Amino acid sequence: MEITEENIRKIHEKLNEVSPVDYDCGKLCGEICCVYDSEEFPNDDLIIYLLPGEETLYENSKSFELKHFKISEIKYPHSWKDGVYTVKCTNPPNCEREIRPIQCRTFPLIPHITKDRRFHLIFDDSQYPYRCPLIKDNIKLNDDFVKETYKTWRFLLKNRLVYDLVDMDSRKRENRKIKYKKII
């Protein structure tokens, strides 16, 4: 299944209707997930990858820098033959919130596929150089956010590239025996 710009806009609309908690969770941590890769905390290892087709939203953005990597430059599944787009906010945390990436919209939940091919949403902060208070303090997320995030990733996994990426990340977690908390 191809992910179209229309699909992405619909996903954005649905995810705009929900929030992980009933307050601005950025107040708990000083918006660390938005500002970590800034001049204050320079970190070239932390990038926000874009899903196939999502890059079209950033081509004319004044607050996001779009970058393309060839598959030989980044550890991604071979199926991503056209390479990978990443995005970086140029003035964190004051980016164009209405076009923030799907990866940001569904955080702190991430998709995971078990060895027996079952899909779950999980908490896993081991891949980040900072600690998210929602994960660290085991703060209950809003049910509507969890459900909409689950539906979103379930839809996105119908795309072969997205599935291959999530599967690759899941195998890395399991091979490194990283503990994670299953949410749904």
Protein Blocks (a to p, Z undefined) as FASTA:
>chain_A
ZZdfklmmmmmmmmmmpcfblcdfklmnoommmmmmgmklgcfkbccdddehklmmmmmc
ckbccddddfklpccdfklmnopaddddfbbckbcfklgcfklmmpcbdcdddfkopacd
dddfklpcbdcfklmnopacdfklmmmmmmmmmmmmmpmklmmmmmmmmmmmmmnopacd
dfZZ
